[in-house]
Structures are given as structure tokens and as C-alpha cells.
Amino acid sequence: DVQLRFTANSGAPSGQVAEFQIFGSPAANPDLTVSGLTSSPAAPVETDAVTLSATVRNTGSAASAATSVNFYAGTTKAGSANVGALAAGASATVSANIGARDAGTYQLSAKVDEDNKVVEQNENNNSATGTLTVKPVDTADLIASPVSWTPGNPGAGNTVTFSVAIKNQGTVASSGGSHGITLTVANDAGTVVRTLTGSVSGAIAPGATTAPVSLGTWTAANGKYTVKTVLADDANELPVKRANNTSTLPLFVGRGANMPYDTYEAEDAALGGGAARVGPSREIGTVAGEASGRRAVTLNQTGAYVEFTTRAATNTLVTRFSMPDAPGGGGINSTLNVYVDGAFLKAINLTSRYAWLYGPEASPNNNPGSGPPRHIYDEANVLLGRTVPQGSKIRLQKDAANSATYAIDFVDFEQATQLANPDPAKYAVPAGFSHQDVQNALDKARMDANLTGVYLPPGDYQTSSKFQVYGKAVKVAGAGPWFTRFFSPSGQSGTDVGFRADATANGSAFSGFAYFGNYAERIDGPGKVFDFNNVANMTIDNVWVEHQICMMWGSNTDNLTIKNSRIRNVFADGLNMTNGSTGNHVTNIETRSTGDDSFALFSAIDNNSGEQYGNVYENLTSLLTWRAAGLAVYGGYNNIFRNIHVADTLVYSGVTISSLDFGIPMHGFGASPPTTFDNISLVRAGGHFWGQQTFPAMWLFSSSKVFQGIRVNNLDIVDPTYSGIMFQTGYSSPTTPLNPVKDTILTNVSISGAQKSGDAFDAKSGFGIWVNELPEPGQGPAVGSATFNNLRFSNNHTNIKNTTSTFNLTIN
């Protein structure tokens, strides 16, 4: 045995070593190897119990102690077998019954001594691999497919119509007669709020799908629901195939994204040890002013803590925090201790490297000498290493080992699970975790006609440039964003990483991974994880992006689906589509702390002259945007934005509707079909930017291009920083307006809490609706007209301010 021990270190909290070498002859030790991995029966069907066998040999020079062999099907442990002590040169064959398996091809592996009970000459030859193919059993196999409802993303009060079709994915026909269908809708507490029934008659041929059966309707109410569908057992369906007669799908009703984590505000948690609540405030550069809800908790002394009681089981933790910058910029590193039910669990690593910008509001930098600070928060995440049950207390505490001071805004808890290889026979797997390993797997999938994609097993992947996807549609699937994670080079800044695909890869899909970049300030041009131009039919699903410039920039992209993703702490737009992008669907995404518009659609034509239409942005949440708007729409027609929640924009409007072209060739708004905004919540939105300009919760700005065909329905504005809705017009000279607001109708609008700000911009605050008579210096008042139907006000200093003769408001 050789032991290296650190007992002290003068310069850091742990030891460091560059090289550690042992010279000499190895002692006599065993060396366990595995060979002859087989399965029985040789050609199993789904009803057969499968036994795996492997031969363990001791090729070393000394006897081994007893140990075990673990058998895996894919990445899942399927069974294990004990291996007795083996003399040098001896072998033993061991077996494990892994039960019946669903039809498919499995990559098998057998690994000896995984718990390292035996000290060996070579620890790298302890496994063997093989393949198991399970054939389908001859039976009918009925599933509910598809289960659908209309509208697909309902709002509260909508009438939702459910339908179900039955597919026979088996090898023989179903029986005749009636096939019953029962569909239930259950709320988050498990209470069934609606039960619907129906049936399909007659035999269903193998591979056939029936016509959809309309089951009835339900009136939607806000909340999370589970739609459960149960098909009656069929006489021609063997019991082994009846488990999938029952299926469930999630249904979310409400504004914003339905994410797999639960957020807990620090100011609502239990405090101790000198922790303090701060806020509310809306002052940029302060821990309260840049926090969600404009309140936070400080941990500035040893023993201070904030403690959360879990509402559900969790094995992860994310915290949004602020920590001081280094005196010269560039951030500091520290830790904060995590306790569960009073017992220390682990420390979470924190850095302020990606926070703290200074100076000009439109182009801040990392130099503290440039001016006042902004963007002072960041996030950190950690796998807890075990599942913490519902009702547990998770504490963040500053101990003596935690050398900084901290502000905590909120935490997220999530029960994360790894996603398996979708099809081991069809997905290439990288040989390692380097950038080249992944590119090699992508190239293999492209060149092998039998492969459909690349599976990225759990691990930390190192990446230094863009992956190139071309030649054919490729599916890139990870084990989930908590487990498959790409990291840009440490010690560098501004590395352009991500995926670049061309039209030869149309139809590609990217899912189940995270990208953690190394950008610390904005650089226009690079830094987009998905940099897509002139492509179509791509899918981005369940992706986490952080410390990049953008998640996705689409130029002339058609029929893309971007869904179920999280965008955090980026330095420009979260997601932007432009230059004739049509038919795209953006759904169920949450952004936090974007450095430009969280979600944008910009009808520029500098690279493509096409119109921009047919895009749907829905079920989106934008939080804490620190520059620009939560949602920004510049031109286009027949685009829909619905079920959207925007909160705590720090300097700008929650929603911008604008015909400003920024000096770039652009289409204005088309008249018909109109641009529609429906079911929108704007909370604590607005701010001041560009010097003296104040921004409302919703900004309608007619400027260099035509402004028309705008429909806003079911809008709720709560507690805006300066005003609820502002109309404004750009001018080419102090007396010449560019384009008027026209054909603009807002229906079912509620504005509450627009109060005087009490700051330097107090004169420009407190208006529910403001027709701006005081645009930027040298310009004139708003021009045009707008109609409001069912307009409601509450607790505003001034409900409507319109002192212009150039703008007409019609209130019905």
C-alpha cells in the first residue's frame, strides 16, 4: 500500500499535487477479468425469463477475496451474482436471472468487483460486453395513441375537448366487439375532477390505429393536472402486454411555463443566526432591487442561514445568489454549506465571475472602474447525492468555512432522473467525454445508414467549439440536463460553443443536455448554442443553457419546435427568430436573467426577404430580465403569443410591441391576420433605460415601419414600476412622426398598482395608461389611436393620462 496524505496547506482549503509516481516492482496481487458474457435462452421473447452468465478469471499472481459481478442492460443494473475466492489462474462462471424484458436490443455488460473489495494489478480490465435481442411475443397490444385535447394549451375557462384513438402495436389482431376507453383528469392533489368514457368497436388489425373518439369536454381551471387513459383489456392481448393499457400525460392550465422544479423564495423561508430580509426596492445594483419579488435574504455573519421546507421530494438544489466581486473585477469563488434536517450534507460551490457588470447601461463591462454596478446575481446548482423526502428542511448556512457574504434570492428543488439510451442499436455513443469524442459519434451517426442518432451518457463533457451537424437528420439525446453537461474551457472567456447545422440536417433533434458557457460579458456575434440559418423541422427539447450569449438565434428557420427548456444568465436574447422565420413553435420555456429580450421575434430582412408569420410562442415565463423586455415583437403578421408570464424586468418593459427597425431592413406589422397576444400576466415590470426614458409593463411603439393589426386579449398588469401601458411614436424630426398606431384593439385588460415611483423619474410614473407626450428629446407626442374593450383599473395613481391631441383612445 502507498498512501499520500495532506495534513496542512498554507494557501488554499485543500491540497494540490501535479504528479505522483511509484517506482518499483508490483507486489503479488490478483487480477480479475470477465469474459464469455452470454444470455439464455439464445432467442428470447418478451415472456421468457433471461439468465445472464459470465466467466470471471483471476489472471493475477495471488489469490483473490470473494466479490461479486453486476450485470447491466444498457445503463440499468439488471442483476448480480457472488463470486467466491479465486486462486491465481482459477476461474468461475456465475449467473443471474434478470427476468423478462420488453422487446428490443440491449447492450449488455458484466462488471466484476465494482465496489473495489479486491486490490488488483489492473483495475481497468474488469468488464465484458455483449448484446441481447428480445423478440416481440405474438399478441395484440393496445395503447391509447394519440390522446389529445383541444386547445392544446388551454387557459382558465376554456372548454377542453378530449379525444383518444387506439393503436394495436402487436402482431395479431385484437378481438372484435367493444373496446372501452376511460379518461380521467386529476388535479395536483390527485382528486379526479372529470371522468369521460367512450369506446371503439370491431377488430383492430396489427399496426392499425382507429379513428379518434371524442370523449367529451371539461372546463379548464388554472393548475397542474394528470390525464389518465385506461383501455379495457382485450381477449387477444396477453397479460404481459396489458400494463401499457393505462397511460398518463401532464396537462397544465395557466400562464407561463410548467417546469419540473419548484421555486421557493428566500424571504418567505425560515431565517436564523443573524440572517436578514432586505427590500423591497427597485434600485439597480442592489441585492433587493435585482431580486425576484424585489426582496432577498442576506447571510453576512457566521451561523446565518435560510431554511426551506420541501413541498415534494428532491435530489437537486439550485440557488440564485449574489456574492461580492473581486476588487479589480473577475469575481471570487466561495462555498455555502447545505444542511438537511439540521445535519451537514455538502457544500455548494459559488462564483461571482459571471455577475457584476459596470458602467454604461447599454454596454457594461467587467471593470469596476467603469461606473455603477448592475447584473449582480448568478445561479449555482448541485446534485444532493440522495433523495430528500417531502417535508424535509434544507438549509443554506454561512459557516466559518464559507468566507464570503451572500444574498439569497430563491432556490429550486427538483427530483431529477437519468434518461436512458432511446435505442442502443440505433444510437452511437461517444468513446469519451472530449469534444472530439462527441464529434466522432456525430460523424459515425451521419455515415452509418443504420444509425439514427447519438446518445450522450451521463457525464461532464468538455467542449471548445461548435459541433457540426450535416448530411442527414440526426437525433442528439442526453441523459437529461442534470446529468449530460457540456462545459466550456475553464480559465477562458467567450468560447463559442454549441451546435451548427445546415439544411442537409433538416429534421434533426437535440434533447436532454445542458450547456454551461464561460461568457462574462456581452459579445455580439458568437455565443449562440444553437446558431441556425436556413434550416427547417428541427426540435430542441429539455435543454438547459447558462452563461452563454443566447440559447438560440434562428435566421430563416421554418417549422422548428423549441420546448421544455431553461435559459439562465445569458448576456443577450434568450431566443430570437428573424429573417423570414415561419411556422415555428416555442413552448414551455422559462428564462431567468437574460441580457436582452427573453423571447423575441424580429422581422428583419437583411439575410432573407421573406415575411415572418405563422409562429406560435406559448406557455413561456420570463423572470428578471436585466436588459430589454421579457417578450419583444418587431413586425410580422399572423403570429400568436399566449399564456405568458413576465415578472421583474429590471430596466425595460415586460412586453414590447414595436415597429422600430434599428437601422436594419425590416418588414413592419401586417394588417391581416393580425398579431395576437392572449392571456398575458405582467408583474412588477418596467424600468428606466437609455438615459431618461421610463418603460411601462407593456410598450406599444410605432416607429420606422407600419404599426397595425395588433390584438391584445386577456392582459393583467400588476404593480408596474412606472406605468401599465404606454403608447409612443418615433419621429424623423421634432415635428414629423414616422408611423401612427392604427388598427390596435385591446380587450379584457386589467391594470392595478401603478403608483408614483418616488425616484428621479417620479413625474413619469403612476399612470395605468400613458399616451406619452414626452418622448425622447427632440421628438413629439404619440400619434394614432387604440381601442379598449372591458378595461379595468384598480389602485392606480392616475388611470389614464392622455394630454395629446394626436392620439385617440376609445374606451368601450
Secondary structure, 3 states (H helix, E strand, C coil): CCCCCCCCCCCCCCCCCCCCCCCCCCCCCCCEEEEEEEEECCCCECCCCEEEEEEEEECCCCCECCEEEEEEECCEEEEEEEECCECCCCEEEEEEEEECCCCEEEEEEEEECCCCCCCCCCCCCCEEEEEEEEECCCCCCEEEEEEEEECCCCCCCCEEEEEEEEEECCCCCCCCCEEEEEEEEEECCCCEEEEEEEEEECCCCCCCECCCEEEEEEECCCEEEEEEEEECCCCCCCHHHCHHHEEEEEEEECCCCCCCCEEEEHHHCEEECCCEEECCCCCCCCCCCCCHHHCEEEECCCCCEEEEECCCCEEEEEEEEECCCCCCCCCCEEEEEEEECCEEEEEEEEECCCCCEECCCCCCECCHHHCCEECCCEEEEEEEEEEECCCCEEEEECCCCCCCCEEEEEEEEECCCCCCCCCCCCEECCCCCCHHHHHHHHHHHHHCCCCCEEEECCEEEECCCEEEECCCCCEEEECCCCCEEEECCCCCCCCCCEEEECHHHCCCEEEEEEEECCCCCCCCCCCEEEEEECCECCEEEEEEEECCCEEEEEECCECCEEEEEEEECCCCCCEEEECCCECCEEEEEEEECCCCCCEEEECECCCCCCCCECCEEEEEEEECCCCCCCEEEECEECCEEEEEEEECCCCCCCEEEECCCCCCCECCECCCCCEEEEEEEEECCCEEECCCEEECCEEEEECCCCECCEEEEEEEEECCCCEEEEEEECEEECCEECCCECCEEEEEEEEECCCCCCCCCHHHCCEEEEECCCCCCCCCCCCEEEEEEEEEEECCCEEEECCCCCEEEEEC
